[in-house]
Amino acid sequence: MVKQRKESCDVYKKAGRTELLESEINEIEVINKFLPNQLSEEETKKICLEIIKSVNATSMKDMGKIMGVLKSKHADSLDFSKVSSILKGLLN
């Protein structure tokens, strides 16, 4: 929901529709109050490294195993789009 509203914000900003932009920003703030806090990229990378070591992952073939552990332990605190790019960087 936040992603959709951010995309709408970009469109409204380009179109000069400040009243709609403000409305979307307010909605993002309300939604964020109900979401769990996401870990920073640095914290996410640290967790990924720990999981890689714990499952003895050595290549991209192990990504599914790593993601399974991450989702079971950190499903509510990680942004998995960031996790994916971090893992690709660490496993290559």
PDB file of N, CA, C and O in Angstrom, chain B, residues numbered from 101:
ATOM      1  N   MET B 101       0.825  -1.191   0.000  1.00  0.00           N
ATOM      2  CA  MET B 101       0.000   0.000   0.000  1.00  0.00           C
ATOM      3  C   MET B 101       0.871   1.258   0.000  1.00  0.00           C
ATOM      4  O   MET B 101       0.567   2.235  -0.684  1.00  0.00           O
ATOM      5  N   VAL B 102       1.953   1.220   0.773  1.00  0.00           N
ATOM      6  CA  VAL B 102       2.841   2.379   0.823  1.00  0.00           C
ATOM      7  C   VAL B 102       3.489   2.589  -0.540  1.00  0.00           C
ATOM      8  O   VAL B 102       3.598   3.719  -1.017  1.00  0.00           O
ATOM      9  N   LYS B 103       3.917   1.497  -1.160  1.00  0.00           N
ATOM     10  CA  LYS B 103       4.563   1.596  -2.474  1.00  0.00           C
ATOM     11  C   LYS B 103       3.623   2.240  -3.490  1.00  0.00           C
ATOM     12  O   LYS B 103       4.043   3.096  -4.269  1.00  0.00           O
ATOM     13  N   GLN B 104       2.361   1.835  -3.486  1.00  0.00           N
ATOM     14  CA  GLN B 104       1.383   2.412  -4.410  1.00  0.00           C
ATOM     15  C   GLN B 104       1.231   3.905  -4.171  1.00  0.00           C
ATOM     16  O   GLN B 104       1.164   4.693  -5.115  1.00  0.00           O
ATOM     17  N   ARG B 105       1.178   4.284  -2.914  1.00  0.00           N
ATOM     18  CA  ARG B 105       1.001   5.694  -2.601  1.00  0.00           C
ATOM     19  C   ARG B 105       2.232   6.523  -2.958  1.00  0.00           C
ATOM     20  O   ARG B 105       2.110   7.676  -3.372  1.00  0.00           O
ATOM     21  N   LYS B 106       3.409   5.939  -2.799  1.00  0.00           N
ATOM     22  CA  LYS B 106       4.631   6.643  -3.193  1.00  0.00           C
ATOM     23  C   LYS B 106       4.654   6.859  -4.699  1.00  0.00           C
ATOM     24  O   LYS B 106       5.066   7.914  -5.179  1.00  0.00           O
ATOM     25  N   GLU B 107       4.209   5.848  -5.438  1.00  0.00           N
ATOM     26  CA  GLU B 107       4.127   6.008  -6.895  1.00  0.00           C
ATOM     27  C   GLU B 107       3.126   7.104  -7.260  1.00  0.00           C
ATOM     28  O   GLU B 107       3.366   7.901  -8.166  1.00  0.00           O
ATOM     29  N   SER B 108       2.012   7.132  -6.549  1.00  0.00           N
ATOM     30  CA  SER B 108       1.017   8.185  -6.785  1.00  0.00           C
ATOM     31  C   SER B 108       1.603   9.552  -6.459  1.00  0.00           C
ATOM     32  O   SER B 108       1.341  10.525  -7.167  1.00  0.00           O
ATOM     33  N   CYS B 109       2.386   9.631  -5.406  1.00  0.00           N
ATOM     34  CA  CYS B 109       3.025  10.898  -5.028  1.00  0.00           C
ATOM     35  C   CYS B 109       3.895  11.413  -6.164  1.00  0.00           C
ATOM     36  O   CYS B 109       3.872  12.602  -6.483  1.00  0.00           O
ATOM     37  N   ASP B 110       4.665  10.514  -6.776  1.00  0.00           N
ATOM     38  CA  ASP B 110       5.523  10.921  -7.890  1.00  0.00           C
ATOM     39  C   ASP B 110       4.698  11.492  -9.042  1.00  0.00           C
ATOM     40  O   ASP B 110       5.054  12.514  -9.629  1.00  0.00           O
ATOM     41  N   VAL B 111       3.597  10.822  -9.354  1.00  0.00           N
ATOM     42  CA  VAL B 111       2.731  11.273 -10.447  1.00  0.00           C
ATOM     43  C   VAL B 111       2.121  12.632 -10.116  1.00  0.00           C
ATOM     44  O   VAL B 111       2.123  13.541 -10.945  1.00  0.00           O
ATOM     45  N   TYR B 112       1.603  12.760  -8.905  1.00  0.00           N
ATOM     46  CA  TYR B 112       0.975  14.025  -8.508  1.00  0.00           C
ATOM     47  C   TYR B 112       1.983  15.166  -8.453  1.00  0.00           C
ATOM     48  O   TYR B 112       1.657  16.305  -8.788  1.00  0.00           O
ATOM     49  N   LYS B 113       3.203  14.861  -8.032  1.00  0.00           N
ATOM     50  CA  LYS B 113       4.240  15.883  -7.960  1.00  0.00           C
ATOM     51  C   LYS B 113       4.570  16.398  -9.368  1.00  0.00           C
ATOM     52  O   LYS B 113       4.679  17.603  -9.593  1.00  0.00           O
ATOM     53  N   LYS B 114       4.726  15.461 -10.302  1.00  0.00           N
ATOM     54  CA  LYS B 114       5.034  15.852 -11.681  1.00  0.00           C
ATOM     55  C   LYS B 114       3.900  16.636 -12.319  1.00  0.00           C
ATOM     56  O   LYS B 114       4.126  17.521 -13.145  1.00  0.00           O
ATOM     57  N   ALA B 115       2.668  16.298 -11.923  1.00  0.00           N
ATOM     58  CA  ALA B 115       1.495  16.974 -12.495  1.00  0.00           C
ATOM     59  C   ALA B 115       1.154  18.276 -11.774  1.00  0.00           C
ATOM     60  O   ALA B 115       0.268  19.014 -12.206  1.00  0.00           O
ATOM     61  N   GLY B 116       1.856  18.560 -10.677  1.00  0.00           N
ATOM     62  CA  GLY B 116       1.583  19.786  -9.937  1.00  0.00           C
ATOM     63  C   GLY B 116       0.305  19.731  -9.121  1.00  0.00           C
ATOM     64  O   GLY B 116      -0.275  20.774  -8.818  1.00  0.00           O
ATOM     65  N   ARG B 117      -0.141  18.555  -8.765  1.00  0.00           N
ATOM     66  CA  ARG B 117      -1.378  18.373  -7.998  1.00  0.00           C
ATOM     67  C   ARG B 117      -1.045  18.282  -6.501  1.00  0.00           C
ATOM     68  O   ARG B 117      -1.068  17.201  -5.914  1.00  0.00           O
ATOM     69  N   THR B 118      -0.740  19.424  -5.905  1.00  0.00           N
ATOM     70  CA  THR B 118      -0.281  19.451  -4.518  1.00  0.00           C
ATOM     71  C   THR B 118      -1.330  18.961  -3.525  1.00  0.00           C
ATOM     72  O   THR B 118      -0.977  18.347  -2.519  1.00  0.00           O
ATOM     73  N   GLU B 119      -2.610  19.217  -3.784  1.00  0.00           N
ATOM     74  CA  GLU B 119      -3.641  18.774  -2.840  1.00  0.00           C
ATOM     75  C   GLU B 119      -3.720  17.254  -2.796  1.00  0.00           C
ATOM     76  O   GLU B 119      -3.903  16.670  -1.728  1.00  0.00           O
ATOM     77  N   LEU B 120      -3.582  16.605  -3.963  1.00  0.00           N
ATOM     78  CA  LEU B 120      -3.591  15.139  -3.998  1.00  0.00           C
ATOM     79  C   LEU B 120      -2.290  14.576  -3.434  1.00  0.00           C
ATOM     80  O   LEU B 120      -2.294  13.530  -2.785  1.00  0.00           O
ATOM     81  N   LEU B 121      -1.185  15.261  -3.677  1.00  0.00           N
ATOM     82  CA  LEU B 121       0.111  14.853  -3.135  1.00  0.00           C
ATOM     83  C   LEU B 121       0.072  14.859  -1.610  1.00  0.00           C
ATOM     84  O   LEU B 121       0.528  13.909  -0.974  1.00  0.00           O
ATOM     85  N   GLU B 122      -0.464  15.916  -1.025  1.00  0.00           N
ATOM     86  CA  GLU B 122      -0.560  16.010   0.438  1.00  0.00           C
ATOM     87  C   GLU B 122      -1.440  14.906   1.013  1.00  0.00           C
ATOM     88  O   GLU B 122      -1.144  14.349   2.070  1.00  0.00           O
ATOM     89  N   SER B 123      -2.506  14.602   0.317  1.00  0.00           N
ATOM     90  CA  SER B 123      -3.411  13.537   0.756  1.00  0.00           C
ATOM     91  C   SER B 123      -2.689  12.187   0.786  1.00  0.00           C
ATOM     92  O   SER B 123      -2.825  11.425   1.744  1.00  0.00           O
ATOM     93  N   GLU B 124      -1.929  11.900  -0.259  1.00  0.00           N
ATOM     94  CA  GLU B 124      -1.185  10.632  -0.325  1.00  0.00           C
ATOM     95  C   GLU B 124      -0.117  10.575   0.758  1.00  0.00           C
ATOM     96  O   GLU B 124       0.086   9.526   1.370  1.00  0.00           O
ATOM     97  N   ILE B 125       0.564  11.679   0.999  1.00  0.00           N
ATOM     98  CA  ILE B 125       1.597  11.729   2.049  1.00  0.00           C
ATOM     99  C   ILE B 125       0.969  11.451   3.410  1.00  0.00           C
ATOM    100  O   ILE B 125       1.537  10.719   4.220  1.00  0.00           O
ATOM    101  N   ASN B 126      -0.185  12.027   3.660  1.00  0.00           N
ATOM    102  CA  ASN B 126      -0.882  11.788   4.929  1.00  0.00           C
ATOM    103  C   ASN B 126      -1.277  10.320   5.071  1.00  0.00           C
ATOM    104  O   ASN B 126      -1.170   9.745   6.155  1.00  0.00           O
ATOM    105  N   GLU B 127      -1.732   9.718   3.976  1.00  0.00           N
ATOM    106  CA  GLU B 127      -2.101   8.306   4.019  1.00  0.00           C
ATOM    107  C   GLU B 127      -0.888   7.418   4.287  1.00  0.00           C
ATOM    108  O   GLU B 127      -0.991   6.431   5.016  1.00  0.00           O
ATOM    109  N   ILE B 128       0.258   7.762   3.701  1.00  0.00           N
ATOM    110  CA  ILE B 128       1.495   7.008   3.949  1.00  0.00           C
ATOM    111  C   ILE B 128       1.850   7.051   5.428  1.00  0.00           C
ATOM    112  O   ILE B 128       2.233   6.037   6.011  1.00  0.00           O
ATOM    113  N   GLU B 129       1.722   8.223   6.029  1.00  0.00           N
ATOM    114  CA  GLU B 129       2.040   8.367   7.453  1.00  0.00           C
ATOM    115  C   GLU B 129       1.128   7.499   8.316  1.00  0.00           C
ATOM    116  O   GLU B 129       1.590   6.878   9.273  1.00  0.00           O
ATOM    117  N   VAL B 130      -0.145   7.454   7.989  1.00  0.00           N
ATOM    118  CA  VAL B 130      -1.095   6.630   8.744  1.00  0.00           C
ATOM    119  C   VAL B 130      -0.753   5.149   8.589  1.00  0.00           C
ATOM    120  O   VAL B 130      -0.727   4.411   9.573  1.00  0.00           O
ATOM    121  N   ILE B 131      -0.495   4.719   7.369  1.00  0.00           N
ATOM    122  CA  ILE B 131      -0.166   3.312   7.116  1.00  0.00           C
ATOM    123  C   ILE B 131       1.109   2.928   7.859  1.00  0.00           C
ATOM    124  O   ILE B 131       1.182   1.851   8.450  1.00  0.00           O
ATOM    125  N   ASN B 132       2.109   3.799   7.832  1.00  0.00           N
ATOM    126  CA  ASN B 132       3.389   3.494   8.485  1.00  0.00           C
ATOM    127  C   ASN B 132       3.241   3.295   9.992  1.00  0.00           C
ATOM    128  O   ASN B 132       4.037   2.579  10.598  1.00  0.00           O
ATOM    129  N   LYS B 133       2.244   3.913  10.596  1.00  0.00           N
ATOM    130  CA  LYS B 133       2.030   3.737  12.033  1.00  0.00           C
ATOM    131  C   LYS B 133       1.661   2.302  12.372  1.00  0.00           C
ATOM    132  O   LYS B 133       1.906   1.842  13.487  1.00  0.00           O
ATOM    133  N   PHE B 134       1.074   1.598  11.420  1.00  0.00           N
ATOM    134  CA  PHE B 134       0.630   0.226  11.662  1.00  0.00           C
ATOM    135  C   PHE B 134       1.642  -0.824  11.213  1.00  0.00           C
ATOM    136  O   PHE B 134       1.494  -2.003  11.535  1.00  0.00           O
ATOM    137  N   LEU B 135       2.658  -0.410  10.479  1.00  0.00           N
ATOM    138  CA  LEU B 135       3.660  -1.346   9.992  1.00  0.00           C
ATOM    139  C   LEU B 135       4.778  -1.521  11.010  1.00  0.00           C
ATOM    140  O   LEU B 135       5.110  -0.577  11.726  1.00  0.00           O
ATOM    141  N   PRO B 136       5.365  -2.717  11.085  1.00  0.00           N
ATOM    142  CA  PRO B 136       6.529  -2.891  11.958  1.00  0.00           C
ATOM    143  C   PRO B 136       7.717  -2.122  11.385  1.00  0.00           C
ATOM    144  O   PRO B 136       7.789  -1.893  10.177  1.00  0.00           O
ATOM    145  N   ASN B 137       8.625  -1.735  12.231  1.00  0.00           N
ATOM    146  CA  ASN B 137       9.807  -1.012  11.780  1.00  0.00           C
ATOM    147  C   ASN B 137      10.693  -1.921  10.938  1.00  0.00           C
ATOM    148  O   ASN B 137      10.945  -3.070  11.300  1.00  0.00           O
ATOM    149  N   GLN B 138      11.156  -1.400   9.826  1.00  0.00           N
ATOM    150  CA  GLN B 138      12.053  -2.135   8.950  1.00  0.00           C
ATOM    151  C   GLN B 138      13.495  -1.854   9.373  1.00  0.00           C
ATOM    152  O   GLN B 138      13.840  -0.738   9.761  1.00  0.00           O
ATOM    153  N   LEU B 139      14.326  -2.891   9.288  1.00  0.00           N
ATOM    154  CA  LEU B 139      15.733  -2.735   9.636  1.00  0.00           C
ATOM    155  C   LEU B 139      16.457  -1.972   8.529  1.00  0.00           C
ATOM    156  O   LEU B 139      16.041  -1.987   7.370  1.00  0.00           O
ATOM    157  N   SER B 140      17.539  -1.311   8.905  1.00  0.00           N
ATOM    158  CA  SER B 140      18.328  -0.569   7.926  1.00  0.00           C
ATOM    159  C   SER B 140      19.049  -1.542   6.994  1.00  0.00           C
ATOM    160  O   SER B 140      19.086  -2.748   7.241  1.00  0.00           O
ATOM    161  N   GLU B 141      19.613  -1.004   5.937  1.00  0.00           N
ATOM    162  CA  GLU B 141      20.334  -1.849   4.981  1.00  0.00           C
ATOM    163  C   GLU B 141      21.548  -2.490   5.645  1.00  0.00           C
ATOM    164  O   GLU B 141      21.859  -3.651   5.383  1.00  0.00           O
ATOM    165  N   GLU B 142      22.226  -1.745   6.494  1.00  0.00           N
ATOM    166  CA  GLU B 142      23.400  -2.276   7.199  1.00  0.00           C
ATOM    167  C   GLU B 142      23.011  -3.429   8.131  1.00  0.00           C
ATOM    168  O   GLU B 142      23.681  -4.461   8.166  1.00  0.00           O
ATOM    169  N   GLU B 143      21.927  -3.244   8.881  1.00  0.00           N
ATOM    170  CA  GLU B 143      21.451  -4.302   9.779  1.00  0.00           C
ATOM    171  C   GLU B 143      20.988  -5.526   8.990  1.00  0.00           C
ATOM    172  O   GLU B 143      21.211  -6.666   9.399  1.00  0.00           O
ATOM    173  N   THR B 144      20.344  -5.272   7.856  1.00  0.00           N
ATOM    174  CA  THR B 144      19.876  -6.360   6.999  1.00  0.00           C
ATOM    175  C   THR B 144      21.064  -7.153   6.463  1.00  0.00           C
ATOM    176  O   THR B 144      21.034  -8.383   6.438  1.00  0.00           O
ATOM    177  N   LYS B 145      22.097  -6.454   6.041  1.00  0.00           N
ATOM    178  CA  LYS B 145      23.293  -7.125   5.514  1.00  0.00           C
ATOM    179  C   LYS B 145      23.947  -7.983   6.593  1.00  0.00           C
ATOM    180  O   LYS B 145      24.399  -9.095   6.319  1.00  0.00           O
ATOM    181  N   LYS B 146      23.996  -7.473   7.805  1.00  0.00           N
ATOM    182  CA  LYS B 146      24.597  -8.222   8.917  1.00  0.00           C
ATOM    183  C   LYS B 146      23.817  -9.526   9.164  1.00  0.00           C
ATOM    184  O   LYS B 146      24.415 -10.587   9.342  1.00  0.00           O
ATOM    185  N   ILE B 147      22.506  -9.435   9.174  1.00  0.00           N
ATOM    186  CA  ILE B 147      21.663 -10.620   9.379  1.00  0.00           C
ATOM    187  C   ILE B 147      21.863 -11.605   8.236  1.00  0.00           C
ATOM    188  O   ILE B 147      21.959 -12.811   8.466  1.00  0.00           O
ATOM    189  N   CYS B 148      21.928 -11.104   7.009  1.00  0.00           N
ATOM    190  CA  CYS B 148      22.137 -11.977   5.851  1.00  0.00           C
ATOM    191  C   CYS B 148      23.461 -12.726   5.965  1.00  0.00           C
ATOM    192  O   CYS B 148      23.525 -13.924   5.690  1.00  0.00           O
ATOM    193  N   LEU B 149      24.507 -12.029   6.368  1.00  0.00           N
ATOM    194  CA  LEU B 149      25.815 -12.675   6.536  1.00  0.00           C
ATOM    195  C   LEU B 149      25.751 -13.777   7.591  1.00  0.00           C
ATOM    196  O   LEU B 149      26.319 -14.853   7.407  1.00  0.00           O
ATOM    197  N   GLU B 150      25.063 -13.506   8.685  1.00  0.00           N
ATOM    198  CA  GLU B 150      24.934 -14.511   9.742  1.00  0.00           C
ATOM    199  C   GLU B 150      24.214 -15.759   9.238  1.00  0.00           C
ATOM    200  O   GLU B 150      24.628 -16.880   9.533  1.00  0.00           O
ATOM    201  N   ILE B 151      23.144 -15.564   8.481  1.00  0.00           N
ATOM    202  CA  ILE B 151      22.374 -16.696   7.963  1.00  0.00           C
ATOM    203  C   ILE B 151      23.191 -17.462   6.922  1.00  0.00           C
ATOM    204  O   ILE B 151      23.166 -18.692   6.894  1.00  0.00           O
ATOM    205  N   ILE B 152      23.907 -16.744   6.076  1.00  0.00           N
ATOM    206  CA  ILE B 152      24.758 -17.405   5.074  1.00  0.00           C
ATOM    207  C   ILE B 152      25.744 -18.339   5.768  1.00  0.00           C
ATOM    208  O   ILE B 152      25.936 -19.479   5.344  1.00  0.00           O
ATOM    209  N   LYS B 153      26.363 -17.850   6.833  1.00  0.00           N
ATOM    210  CA  LYS B 153      27.317 -18.676   7.581  1.00  0.00           C
ATOM    211  C   LYS B 153      26.623 -19.851   8.256  1.00  0.00           C
ATOM    212  O   LYS B 153      27.150 -20.964   8.259  1.00  0.00           O
ATOM    213  N   SER B 154      25.451 -19.615   8.826  1.00  0.00           N
ATOM    214  CA  SER B 154      24.779 -20.678   9.578  1.00  0.00           C
ATOM    215  C   SER B 154      24.287 -21.821   8.694  1.00  0.00           C
ATOM    216  O   SER B 154      24.209 -22.962   9.150  1.00  0.00           O
ATOM    217  N   VAL B 155      23.954 -21.530   7.435  1.00  0.00           N
ATOM    218  CA  VAL B 155      23.486 -22.589   6.536  1.00  0.00           C
ATOM    219  C   VAL B 155      24.581 -23.032   5.559  1.00  0.00           C
ATOM    220  O   VAL B 155      24.333 -23.836   4.661  1.00  0.00           O
ATOM    221  N   ASN B 156      25.785 -22.502   5.743  1.00  0.00           N
ATOM    222  CA  ASN B 156      26.930 -22.836   4.886  1.00  0.00           C
ATOM    223  C   ASN B 156      26.642 -22.593   3.405  1.00  0.00           C
ATOM    224  O   ASN B 156      26.973 -23.418   2.554  1.00  0.00           O
ATOM    225  N   ALA B 157      26.032 -21.470   3.117  1.00  0.00           N
ATOM    226  CA  ALA B 157      25.702 -21.115   1.736  1.00  0.00           C
ATOM    227  C   ALA B 157      26.957 -20.639   1.018  1.00  0.00           C
ATOM    228  O   ALA B 157      27.777 -19.915   1.582  1.00  0.00           O
ATOM    229  N   THR B 158      27.091 -21.057  -0.235  1.00  0.00           N
ATOM    230  CA  THR B 158      28.275 -20.677  -0.998  1.00  0.00           C
ATOM    231  C   THR B 158      27.952 -20.069  -2.360  1.00  0.00           C
ATOM    232  O   THR B 158      28.819 -19.461  -2.988  1.00  0.00           O
ATOM    233  N   SER B 159      26.705 -20.229  -2.822  1.00  0.00           N
ATOM    234  CA  SER B 159      26.369 -19.714  -4.146  1.00  0.00           C
ATOM    235  C   SER B 159      24.892 -19.316  -4.206  1.00  0.00           C
ATOM    236  O   SER B 159      24.139 -19.462  -3.242  1.00  0.00           O
ATOM    237  N   MET B 160      24.516 -18.810  -5.373  1.00  0.00           N
ATOM    238  CA  MET B 160      23.125 -18.397  -5.586  1.00  0.00           C
ATOM    239  C   MET B 160      22.166 -19.584  -5.489  1.00  0.00           C
ATOM    240  O   MET B 160      20.973 -19.397  -5.255  1.00  0.00           O
ATOM    241  N   LYS B 161      22.671 -20.784  -5.664  1.00  0.00           N
ATOM    242  CA  LYS B 161      21.829 -21.976  -5.563  1.00  0.00           C
ATOM    243  C   LYS B 161      21.259 -22.130  -4.148  1.00  0.00           C
ATOM    244  O   LYS B 161      20.226 -22.770  -3.952  1.00  0.00           O
ATOM    245  N   ASP B 162      21.943 -21.537  -3.171  1.00  0.00           N
ATOM    246  CA  ASP B 162      21.513 -21.634  -1.773  1.00  0.00           C
ATOM    247  C   ASP B 162      20.561 -20.515  -1.362  1.00  0.00           C
ATOM    248  O   ASP B 162      20.161 -20.439  -0.201  1.00  0.00           O
ATOM    249  N   MET B 163      20.202 -19.661  -2.292  1.00  0.00           N
ATOM    250  CA  MET B 163      19.380 -18.490  -1.953  1.00  0.00           C
ATOM    251  C   MET B 163      18.030 -18.886  -1.362  1.00  0.00           C
ATOM    252  O   MET B 163      17.557 -18.237  -0.428  1.00  0.00           O
ATOM    253  N   GLY B 164      17.411 -19.921  -1.877  1.00  0.00           N
ATOM    254  CA  GLY B 164      16.121 -20.365  -1.353  1.00  0.00           C
ATOM    255  C   GLY B 164      16.209 -20.795   0.093  1.00  0.00           C
ATOM    256  O   GLY B 164      15.321 -20.498   0.892  1.00  0.00           O
ATOM    257  N   LYS B 165      17.271 -21.490   0.429  1.00  0.00           N
ATOM    258  CA  LYS B 165      17.495 -21.943   1.799  1.00  0.00           C
ATOM    259  C   LYS B 165      17.663 -20.731   2.737  1.00  0.00           C
ATOM    260  O   LYS B 165      17.103 -20.690   3.832  1.00  0.00           O
ATOM    261  N   ILE B 166      18.437 -19.767   2.279  1.00  0.00           N
ATOM    262  CA  ILE B 166      18.686 -18.557   3.069  1.00  0.00           C
ATOM    263  C   ILE B 166      17.390 -17.781   3.269  1.00  0.00           C
ATOM    264  O   ILE B 166      17.080 -17.348   4.379  1.00  0.00           O
ATOM    265  N   MET B 167      16.633 -17.608   2.183  1.00  0.00           N
ATOM    266  CA  MET B 167      15.381 -16.855   2.263  1.00  0.00           C
ATOM    267  C   MET B 167      14.399 -17.536   3.210  1.00  0.00           C
ATOM    268  O   MET B 167      13.678 -16.863   3.946  1.00  0.00           O
ATOM    269  N   GLY B 168      14.368 -18.852   3.194  1.00  0.00           N
ATOM    270  CA  GLY B 168      13.479 -19.580   4.097  1.00  0.00           C
ATOM    271  C   GLY B 168      13.789 -19.286   5.555  1.00  0.00           C
ATOM    272  O   GLY B 168      12.879 -19.058   6.353  1.00  0.00           O
ATOM    273  N   VAL B 169      15.062 -19.291   5.905  1.00  0.00           N
ATOM    274  CA  VAL B 169      15.467 -18.998   7.281  1.00  0.00           C
ATOM    275  C   VAL B 169      15.157 -17.551   7.628  1.00  0.00           C
ATOM    276  O   VAL B 169      14.646 -17.262   8.711  1.00  0.00           O
ATOM    277  N   LEU B 170      15.466 -16.642   6.711  1.00  0.00           N
ATOM    278  CA  LEU B 170      15.196 -15.218   6.957  1.00  0.00           C
ATOM    279  C   LEU B 170      13.707 -14.963   7.165  1.00  0.00           C
ATOM    280  O   LEU B 170      13.323 -14.210   8.060  1.00  0.00           O
ATOM    281  N   LYS B 171      12.873 -15.586   6.346  1.00  0.00           N
ATOM    282  CA  LYS B 171      11.427 -15.377   6.482  1.00  0.00           C
ATOM    283  C   LYS B 171      10.890 -15.963   7.775  1.00  0.00           C
ATOM    284  O   LYS B 171       9.958 -15.413   8.362  1.00  0.00           O
ATOM    285  N   SER B 172      11.463 -17.071   8.226  1.00  0.00           N
ATOM    286  CA  SER B 172      10.970 -17.667   9.469  1.00  0.00           C
ATOM    287  C   SER B 172      11.389 -16.863  10.694  1.00  0.00           C
ATOM    288  O   SER B 172      10.672 -16.836  11.695  1.00  0.00           O
ATOM    289  N   LYS B 173      12.543 -16.209  10.621  1.00  0.00           N
ATOM    290  CA  LYS B 173      13.058 -15.484  11.788  1.00  0.00           C
ATOM    291  C   LYS B 173      12.800 -13.972  11.748  1.00  0.00           C
ATOM    292  O   LYS B 173      12.677 -13.338  12.796  1.00  0.00           O
ATOM    293  N   HIS B 174      12.719 -13.396  10.547  1.00  0.00           N
ATOM    294  CA  HIS B 174      12.682 -11.928  10.427  1.00  0.00           C
ATOM    295  C   HIS B 174      11.620 -11.430   9.450  1.00  0.00           C
ATOM    296  O   HIS B 174      11.790 -10.373   8.843  1.00  0.00           O
ATOM    297  N   ALA B 175      10.548 -12.162   9.294  1.00  0.00           N
ATOM    298  CA  ALA B 175       9.536 -11.810   8.290  1.00  0.00           C
ATOM    299  C   ALA B 175       8.969 -10.405   8.465  1.00  0.00           C
ATOM    300  O   ALA B 175       8.660  -9.738   7.478  1.00  0.00           O
ATOM    301  N   ASP B 176       8.832  -9.954   9.692  1.00  0.00           N
ATOM    302  CA  ASP B 176       8.186  -8.658   9.920  1.00  0.00           C
ATOM    303  C   ASP B 176       9.148  -7.481   9.974  1.00  0.00           C
ATOM    304  O   ASP B 176       8.709  -6.333  10.035  1.00  0.00           O
ATOM    305  N   SER B 177      10.452  -7.742   9.954  1.00  0.00           N
ATOM    306  CA  SER B 177      11.387  -6.634  10.114  1.00  0.00           C
ATOM    307  C   SER B 177      12.323  -6.416   8.928  1.00  0.00           C
ATOM    308  O   SER B 177      13.109  -5.469   8.934  1.00  0.00           O
ATOM    309  N   LEU B 178      12.252  -7.278   7.908  1.00  0.00           N
ATOM    310  CA  LEU B 178      13.122  -7.127   6.751  1.00  0.00           C
ATOM    311  C   LEU B 178      12.327  -6.745   5.510  1.00  0.00           C
ATOM    312  O   LEU B 178      11.200  -7.197   5.304  1.00  0.00           O
ATOM    313  N   ASP B 179      12.936  -5.915   4.704  1.00  0.00           N
ATOM    314  CA  ASP B 179      12.396  -5.591   3.384  1.00  0.00           C
ATOM    315  C   ASP B 179      13.032  -6.590   2.419  1.00  0.00           C
ATOM    316  O   ASP B 179      14.217  -6.487   2.105  1.00  0.00           O
ATOM    317  N   PHE B 180      12.242  -7.555   1.952  1.00  0.00           N
ATOM    318  CA  PHE B 180      12.808  -8.650   1.181  1.00  0.00           C
ATOM    319  C   PHE B 180      13.248  -8.256  -0.220  1.00  0.00           C
ATOM    320  O   PHE B 180      13.972  -9.017  -0.861  1.00  0.00           O
ATOM    321  N   SER B 181      12.841  -7.106  -0.715  1.00  0.00           N
ATOM    322  CA  SER B 181      13.409  -6.640  -1.975  1.00  0.00           C
ATOM    323  C   SER B 181      14.857  -6.219  -1.747  1.00  0.00           C
ATOM    324  O   SER B 181      15.707  -6.442  -2.610  1.00  0.00           O
ATOM    325  N   LYS B 182      15.150  -5.616  -0.599  1.00  0.00           N
ATOM    326  CA  LYS B 182      16.531  -5.279  -0.243  1.00  0.00           C
ATOM    327  C   LYS B 182      17.326  -6.543   0.010  1.00  0.00           C
ATOM    328  O   LYS B 182      18.477  -6.653  -0.414  1.00  0.00           O
ATOM    329  N   VAL B 183      16.719  -7.501   0.701  1.00  0.00           N
ATOM    330  CA  VAL B 183      17.394  -8.753   1.030  1.00  0.00           C
ATOM    331  C   VAL B 183      17.873  -9.434  -0.243  1.00  0.00           C
ATOM    332  O   VAL B 183      19.010  -9.899  -0.315  1.00  0.00           O
ATOM    333  N   SER B 184      17.017  -9.490  -1.232  1.00  0.00           N
ATOM    334  CA  SER B 184      17.358 -10.155  -2.487  1.00  0.00           C
ATOM    335  C   SER B 184      18.592  -9.531  -3.130  1.00  0.00           C
ATOM    336  O   SER B 184      19.507 -10.247  -3.538  1.00  0.00           O
ATOM    337  N   SER B 185      18.624  -8.219  -3.223  1.00  0.00           N
ATOM    338  CA  SER B 185      19.783  -7.568  -3.850  1.00  0.00           C
ATOM    339  C   SER B 185      21.038  -7.720  -2.993  1.00  0.00           C
ATOM    340  O   SER B 185      22.136  -7.867  -3.530  1.00  0.00           O
ATOM    341  N   ILE B 186      20.890  -7.686  -1.678  1.00  0.00           N
ATOM    342  CA  ILE B 186      22.038  -7.872  -0.791  1.00  0.00           C
ATOM    343  C   ILE B 186      22.602  -9.281  -0.953  1.00  0.00           C
ATOM    344  O   ILE B 186      23.816  -9.461  -1.057  1.00  0.00           O
ATOM    345  N   LEU B 187      21.722 -10.276  -0.973  1.00  0.00           N
ATOM    346  CA  LEU B 187      22.173 -11.652  -1.118  1.00  0.00           C
ATOM    347  C   LEU B 187      22.872 -11.878  -2.466  1.00  0.00           C
ATOM    348  O   LEU B 187      23.868 -12.599  -2.541  1.00  0.00           O
ATOM    349  N   LYS B 188      22.353 -11.270  -3.510  1.00  0.00           N
ATOM    350  CA  LYS B 188      22.993 -11.418  -4.817  1.00  0.00           C
ATOM    351  C   LYS B 188      24.408 -10.865  -4.782  1.00  0.00           C
ATOM    352  O   LYS B 188      25.319 -11.439  -5.379  1.00  0.00           O
ATOM    353  N   GLY B 189      24.591  -9.756  -4.088  1.00  0.00           N
ATOM    354  CA  GLY B 189      25.920  -9.174  -3.964  1.00  0.00           C
ATOM    355  C   GLY B 189      26.861 -10.019  -3.108  1.00  0.00           C
ATOM    356  O   GLY B 189      28.052 -10.127  -3.401  1.00  0.00           O
ATOM    357  N   LEU B 190      26.321 -10.607  -2.062  1.00  0.00           N
ATOM    358  CA  LEU B 190      27.159 -11.398  -1.154  1.00  0.00           C
ATOM    359  C   LEU B 190      27.507 -12.773  -1.706  1.00  0.00           C
ATOM    360  O   LEU B 190      28.573 -13.310  -1.403  1.00  0.00           O
ATOM    361  N   LEU B 191      26.622 -13.347  -2.510  1.00  0.00           N
ATOM    362  CA  LEU B 191      26.837 -14.713  -2.998  1.00  0.00           C
ATOM    363  C   LEU B 191      27.561 -14.789  -4.337  1.00  0.00           C
ATOM    364  O   LEU B 191      27.899 -15.883  -4.788  1.00  0.00           O
ATOM    365  N   ASN B 192      27.801 -13.669  -4.970  1.00  0.00           N
ATOM    366  CA  ASN B 192      28.515 -13.692  -6.266  1.00  0.00           C
ATOM    367  C   ASN B 192      29.995 -13.568  -6.092  1.00  0.00           C
ATOM    368  O   ASN B 192      30.734 -13.570  -7.077  1.00  0.00           O
TER     369      ASN B 192
END
